[in-house]
């Protein structure tokens, strides 16, 4: 967004030009509140605003001095400096969730589990991740503080920031009235506080009864119709897989972020999920019988360090291969042209006489 620390950031440039004061504000919408707000320049702080010192010389990130965390009024038993490793506690609007170092995460998780031991644990929306999810809390977000404990962040200056359950939970995308813990362990000692729930992409399966002769044309038209029904751009709808069953085809679709974004906003994702969950997609009768079988919302995941290295190596290898093939192709074309330009005398053609020069004695 260009709001980082540095002379090239939008903030610094606007401040240097004297257009705004030296500050900006970001406010995120809640679990049932769409959007948010961003203010460039100074504002009159609300009376209940909590301040924490940030050290610009410690790291290039926006860090705060968090000292400890209380769950249901009880301090987590952690060693001093548990939230002060490496870059400290970093605020990152581009990160989906919050990440604590492993011992801090374990203490926080155990405190939450102890407080809501009466709720039923269920698997997370994605079987590839070991999410901590609960059912039985109801769909009304305003009632969550009566079930889940309140959490307090305590800063070095003694100030406390109160977090309601919707600040550390996210809705289960496949079970109504279920919620999952939005805090995860971090392999590094840095504590990372993310902004809001972002969806990486959405997949859903659809069964279609049709014949082989018109399958290809139907799938092409279906892509356009699905984009209209879900109110997304046609380029965001991708055909992922087609499996032939006994009497129908099982088609998997993917809804991906609109370029150049790398996530689907909370508002758009919620709209898509509700349409899929409530079977609101309406297709013309000429497509025959169809049925939505299953859908899944994948969270935005940052690449790990080894994934970054692998991606860089892969891109480098592909680039090298392309350049090598291009060089070979150019050499072959050049060689072929040289052969075509070589003059050959036909058999039986008259050849002009050539006189040898006498040798010099």
C-alpha positions as CSV (number, residue, x, y, z in Angstrom):
1,X,0.0,0.0,0.0
2,X,3.0,2.3,0.2
3,X,2.6,3.0,3.9
4,X,5.8,1.5,5.1
5,X,8.6,3.4,6.8
6,X,11.0,5.0,4.3
7,X,11.5,8.1,2.2
8,X,9.7,6.6,-0.8
9,X,6.5,5.8,1.1
10,X,3.3,7.7,0.3
11,X,3.1,9.0,3.8
12,X,6.6,10.4,3.9
13,X,6.2,12.1,0.5
14,X,2.9,13.7,1.5
15,X,4.3,14.8,4.8
16,X,7.4,16.3,3.1
17,X,5.2,18.3,0.8
18,X,3.2,19.6,3.7
19,X,-0.1,18.1,2.6
20,X,-0.8,16.1,5.7
21,X,0.4,15.7,9.3
22,X,2.9,13.0,10.2
23,X,0.5,10.2,11.0
24,X,-2.1,7.8,9.5
25,X,-4.8,5.5,10.8
26,X,-6.2,2.2,9.7
27,X,-9.5,0.7,11.1
28,X,-10.7,-2.8,10.1
29,X,-14.3,-3.9,9.9
30,X,-15.4,-6.6,12.4
31,X,-16.6,-10.1,11.7
32,X,-20.1,-8.9,10.6
33,X,-18.9,-5.4,9.6
34,X,-17.9,-4.8,6.0
35,X,-15.0,-2.6,4.9
36,X,-13.1,-0.3,7.3
37,X,-11.5,3.1,7.2
38,X,-8.1,4.7,6.4
39,X,-7.2,8.3,7.4
40,X,-4.1,10.1,6.2
41,X,-3.0,12.8,8.6
42,X,-3.5,13.7,12.2
43,X,-6.9,13.1,13.9
44,X,-8.2,13.9,17.4
45,X,-7.8,10.5,19.2
46,X,-10.9,9.0,20.8
47,X,-10.8,9.1,24.6
48,X,-10.4,5.3,24.9
49,X,-7.5,5.0,22.4
50,X,-4.6,3.0,23.7
51,X,-1.0,4.1,22.7
52,X,2.2,2.1,22.6
53,X,5.7,3.1,21.8
54,X,7.2,2.0,18.4
55,X,11.0,2.0,17.8
56,X,11.7,3.0,14.2
57,X,15.4,2.1,14.6
58,X,14.8,-1.5,15.7
59,X,13.4,-2.8,12.4
60,X,11.8,-1.5,9.2
61,X,8.4,-2.7,10.4
62,X,5.8,-1.0,12.6
63,X,6.5,-2.6,16.0
64,X,4.9,-2.1,19.4
65,X,6.1,-3.0,22.9
66,X,3.7,-5.7,24.1
67,X,4.6,-7.1,27.5
68,X,2.1,-9.8,28.3
69,X,-1.4,-11.2,27.5
70,X,-4.3,-11.9,29.8
71,X,-7.0,-14.4,29.0
72,X,-10.2,-14.2,31.1
73,X,-8.4,-11.9,33.4
74,X,-5.5,-14.3,34.0
75,X,-1.9,-13.6,32.9
76,X,-0.4,-16.2,30.6
77,X,2.6,-17.8,32.4
78,X,5.4,-16.9,30.1
79,X,9.0,-15.8,30.6
80,X,9.9,-12.1,30.4
81,X,10.4,-10.9,26.8
82,X,8.2,-13.6,25.3
83,X,6.7,-11.0,22.9
84,X,10.0,-9.1,22.4
85,X,12.1,-11.5,20.3
86,X,13.9,-10.3,17.1
87,X,11.6,-7.6,15.6
88,X,9.4,-7.5,18.7
89,X,5.6,-7.4,18.1
90,X,5.0,-6.3,14.6
91,X,1.7,-4.9,13.1
92,X,1.2,-6.1,9.5
93,X,-1.9,-5.2,7.7
94,X,-1.0,-7.6,4.9
95,X,-0.9,-10.7,7.1
96,X,-4.1,-12.8,7.5
97,X,-3.8,-13.9,11.1
98,X,-1.7,-13.4,14.3
99,X,1.4,-15.5,15.0
100,X,2.9,-16.0,18.4
101,X,6.2,-17.8,19.2
102,X,5.5,-21.5,20.0
103,X,5.4,-21.3,23.8
104,X,3.2,-18.2,23.8
105,X,0.9,-19.8,21.3
106,X,0.7,-23.0,23.4
107,X,-0.2,-21.0,26.5
108,X,-2.8,-19.0,24.7
109,X,-4.4,-22.0,23.1
110,X,-4.6,-23.9,26.4
111,X,-6.2,-20.9,28.1
112,X,-8.9,-20.7,25.4
113,X,-9.5,-24.4,25.4
114,X,-9.9,-24.4,29.2
115,X,-12.4,-21.5,29.1
116,X,-14.6,-23.1,26.4
117,X,-14.2,-26.7,27.4
118,X,-18.0,-27.1,27.1
119,X,-18.0,-26.4,23.3
120,X,-17.6,-29.2,20.9
121,X,-14.3,-29.4,18.9
122,X,-14.7,-29.9,15.1
123,X,-12.2,-30.2,12.3
124,X,-11.2,-27.0,10.4
125,X,-12.5,-26.1,7.0
126,X,-9.2,-27.3,5.3
127,X,-8.1,-30.8,6.2
128,X,-4.5,-29.8,5.3
129,X,-4.3,-27.6,8.4
130,X,-4.8,-28.5,12.0
131,X,-7.1,-25.6,12.8
132,X,-8.6,-25.3,16.3
133,X,-12.4,-24.9,15.8
134,X,-15.5,-25.0,17.9
135,X,-19.2,-25.4,17.3
136,X,-22.2,-24.6,19.5
137,X,-21.6,-20.9,20.0
138,X,-24.4,-19.8,17.7
139,X,-24.4,-17.5,14.7
140,X,-25.0,-14.2,16.6
141,X,-21.5,-12.6,16.8
142,X,-22.8,-10.1,19.5
143,X,-23.3,-13.1,21.8
144,X,-19.7,-14.4,21.5
145,X,-18.3,-12.5,24.5
146,X,-20.8,-14.5,26.7
147,X,-19.1,-17.7,25.6
148,X,-15.5,-17.0,24.7
149,X,-13.2,-15.2,27.1
150,X,-12.0,-11.6,26.6
151,X,-8.3,-11.1,25.9
152,X,-6.1,-8.2,27.0
153,X,-2.9,-7.1,25.5
154,X,-0.7,-5.4,28.1
155,X,2.0,-2.9,26.8
156,X,5.2,-1.8,28.5
157,X,3.6,1.5,29.6
158,X,1.0,-0.5,31.5
159,X,-1.9,0.3,29.1
160,X,-4.2,-2.5,28.2
161,X,-6.0,-3.2,24.9
162,X,-9.2,-5.3,25.2
163,X,-9.9,-7.8,22.4
164,X,-13.3,-9.3,21.9
165,X,-13.7,-12.8,20.6
166,X,-14.3,-11.7,17.0
167,X,-10.8,-10.1,17.1
168,X,-9.1,-13.5,17.6
169,X,-11.6,-15.9,15.9
170,X,-12.8,-16.4,12.3
171,X,-15.9,-18.0,11.1
172,X,-15.8,-21.6,10.0
173,X,-16.5,-21.5,6.3
174,X,-18.2,-24.9,6.2
175,X,-20.2,-25.1,9.4
176,X,-22.8,-22.6,10.5
177,X,-22.3,-21.2,14.0
178,X,-18.8,-22.5,14.3
179,X,-15.6,-20.5,14.8
180,X,-11.8,-21.2,14.6
181,X,-8.9,-19.7,16.4
182,X,-7.2,-17.1,14.3
183,X,-3.8,-17.3,16.1
184,X,-1.1,-19.7,15.1
185,X,2.4,-20.7,16.2
186,X,5.4,-18.9,14.6
187,X,8.6,-20.7,14.0
188,X,10.5,-17.4,14.6
189,X,10.6,-15.4,17.9
190,X,8.8,-12.4,16.3
191,X,5.2,-11.9,17.3
192,X,3.1,-10.9,14.2
193,X,-0.3,-9.3,14.5
194,X,-2.3,-9.5,11.2
195,X,-5.0,-7.3,10.0
196,X,-8.2,-9.1,8.9
197,X,-9.4,-12.4,7.4
198,X,-8.4,-12.6,3.8
199,X,-9.4,-15.5,1.5
200,X,-6.8,-16.8,-1.0
201,X,-9.2,-18.6,-3.3
202,X,-12.5,-20.5,-3.3
203,X,-13.2,-23.9,-4.9
204,X,-16.5,-25.7,-5.5
205,X,-17.6,-28.9,-7.2
206,X,-20.6,-29.1,-9.6
207,X,-22.2,-32.2,-11.1
208,X,-23.5,-31.8,-14.6
209,X,-25.6,-34.3,-16.7
210,X,-24.7,-33.8,-20.3
211,X,-23.2,-35.6,-23.3
212,X,-19.6,-35.7,-24.6
213,X,-20.6,-33.9,-27.8
214,X,-21.4,-30.6,-26.2
215,X,-19.3,-30.7,-23.0
216,X,-16.6,-28.4,-24.2
217,X,-18.9,-25.6,-25.4
218,X,-21.0,-26.0,-22.2
219,X,-18.0,-25.5,-19.9
220,X,-16.9,-22.4,-21.8
221,X,-20.4,-20.9,-21.5
222,X,-20.6,-22.0,-17.8
223,X,-17.5,-20.0,-17.0
224,X,-19.2,-16.8,-18.1
225,X,-22.5,-17.6,-16.4
226,X,-20.8,-18.5,-13.1
227,X,-18.9,-15.2,-13.1
228,X,-22.2,-13.4,-13.6
229,X,-24.0,-15.3,-10.9
230,X,-21.2,-14.7,-8.4
231,X,-20.6,-11.1,-9.6
232,X,-16.9,-11.6,-10.2
233,X,-14.8,-11.0,-13.3
234,X,-14.7,-13.7,-16.0
235,X,-10.9,-14.0,-15.6
236,X,-11.3,-15.0,-11.9
237,X,-13.3,-18.1,-12.7
238,X,-11.1,-21.1,-13.6
239,X,-11.9,-24.7,-14.6
240,X,-9.7,-26.9,-12.3
241,X,-10.7,-30.4,-13.1
242,X,-13.3,-32.6,-14.9
243,X,-14.0,-36.1,-13.9
244,X,-16.3,-38.5,-15.8
245,X,-18.8,-40.4,-13.6
246,X,-21.3,-43.0,-14.6
247,X,-24.2,-40.7,-15.5
248,X,-22.7,-37.2,-15.1
249,X,-19.5,-35.1,-15.0
250,X,-18.0,-33.8,-11.8
251,X,-16.5,-30.3,-12.5
252,X,-14.3,-28.4,-10.1
253,X,-14.2,-24.7,-10.3
254,X,-11.9,-22.1,-8.7
255,X,-12.6,-18.5,-7.9
256,X,-9.3,-16.6,-7.7
257,X,-8.4,-13.0,-6.7
258,X,-8.7,-10.3,-9.4
259,X,-5.3,-9.1,-10.6
260,X,-3.1,-7.7,-9.2
261,X,-4.5,-8.6,-5.8
262,X,-3.3,-11.9,-4.1
263,X,-6.4,-12.3,-1.9
264,X,-10.2,-12.0,-2.1
265,X,-11.6,-9.3,0.2
266,X,-13.7,-10.4,3.2
267,X,-16.8,-8.7,1.7
268,X,-16.6,-10.4,-1.7
269,X,-15.6,-13.8,-0.2
270,X,-18.6,-13.7,2.1
271,X,-20.9,-12.8,-0.8
272,X,-19.6,-15.7,-2.9
273,X,-19.7,-18.2,0.0
274,X,-23.3,-17.3,0.9
275,X,-24.4,-17.8,-2.8
276,X,-22.7,-21.2,-2.9
277,X,-23.9,-22.3,0.6
278,X,-27.6,-21.3,-0.1
279,X,-27.5,-22.7,-3.7
280,X,-28.3,-19.4,-5.3
281,X,-26.6,-20.1,-8.6
282,X,-29.3,-20.3,-11.3
283,X,-28.4,-21.7,-14.7
284,X,-30.6,-22.0,-17.8
285,X,-32.5,-25.3,-18.4
286,X,-30.4,-26.1,-21.5
287,X,-27.6,-27.2,-19.2
288,X,-29.6,-30.1,-18.0
289,X,-29.4,-31.3,-14.4
290,X,-26.7,-29.8,-12.2
291,X,-26.0,-29.7,-8.5
292,X,-23.5,-28.0,-6.3
293,X,-21.7,-30.8,-4.4
294,X,-19.1,-29.1,-2.2
295,X,-17.2,-25.8,-1.7
296,X,-14.2,-24.7,0.2
297,X,-12.5,-21.3,1.1
298,X,-8.8,-21.4,1.2
299,X,-7.1,-18.8,3.4
300,X,-4.4,-16.6,2.0
301,X,-1.1,-18.3,2.9
302,X,2.3,-16.7,2.8
303,X,5.1,-18.7,1.2
304,X,7.6,-20.2,3.6
305,X,11.3,-19.4,3.2
306,X,12.0,-22.8,1.4
307,X,9.0,-22.2,-0.9
308,X,10.4,-18.8,-1.8
309,X,13.8,-20.4,-2.6
310,X,12.1,-23.2,-4.6
311,X,10.1,-20.6,-6.5
312,X,13.2,-18.5,-7.3
313,X,15.1,-21.7,-8.4
314,X,12.2,-22.8,-10.5
315,X,11.8,-19.4,-12.2
316,X,15.6,-19.3,-12.8
317,X,15.7,-22.8,-14.3
318,X,12.8,-22.1,-16.6
319,X,14.3,-18.8,-17.7
320,X,17.7,-20.5,-18.4
321,X,15.9,-23.3,-20.3
322,X,14.0,-20.8,-22.5
323,X,17.2,-18.8,-23.2
324,X,19.1,-21.9,-24.1
325,X,16.4,-23.2,-26.5
326,X,16.2,-19.7,-28.0
327,X,19.9,-19.7,-28.6
328,X,19.9,-23.1,-30.2
329,X,17.0,-22.1,-32.4
330,X,18.7,-19.0,-33.6
331,X,21.9,-21.0,-34.4
332,X,19.9,-23.6,-36.3
333,X,18.1,-20.9,-38.4
334,X,21.4,-19.2,-39.1
335,X,23.0,-22.4,-40.2
336,X,20.1,-23.3,-42.5
337,X,20.3,-19.9,-44.2
338,X,24.1,-20.3,-44.7
339,X,23.4,-23.7,-46.5
340,X,20.8,-22.2,-48.7
341,X,23.1,-19.3,-49.7
342,X,26.0,-21.7,-50.8
343,X,26.3,-21.8,-54.7
344,X,26.4,-25.2,-56.3
345,X,27.4,-25.8,-59.9
346,X,25.1,-28.1,-61.8
347,X,26.5,-31.2,-63.3
348,X,27.7,-30.7,-66.9
349,X,27.8,-26.9,-66.6
350,X,30.5,-25.1,-68.5
351,X,33.2,-23.8,-66.3
352,X,35.4,-20.9,-67.4
353,X,39.0,-21.6,-67.8
354,X,41.3,-20.4,-65.0
355,X,45.0,-19.9,-65.5
356,X,47.4,-20.8,-62.8
357,X,49.9,-18.2,-61.9
358,X,53.5,-19.2,-62.5
359,X,55.5,-19.9,-59.4
360,X,58.0,-17.4,-58.4
361,X,61.5,-18.8,-58.3
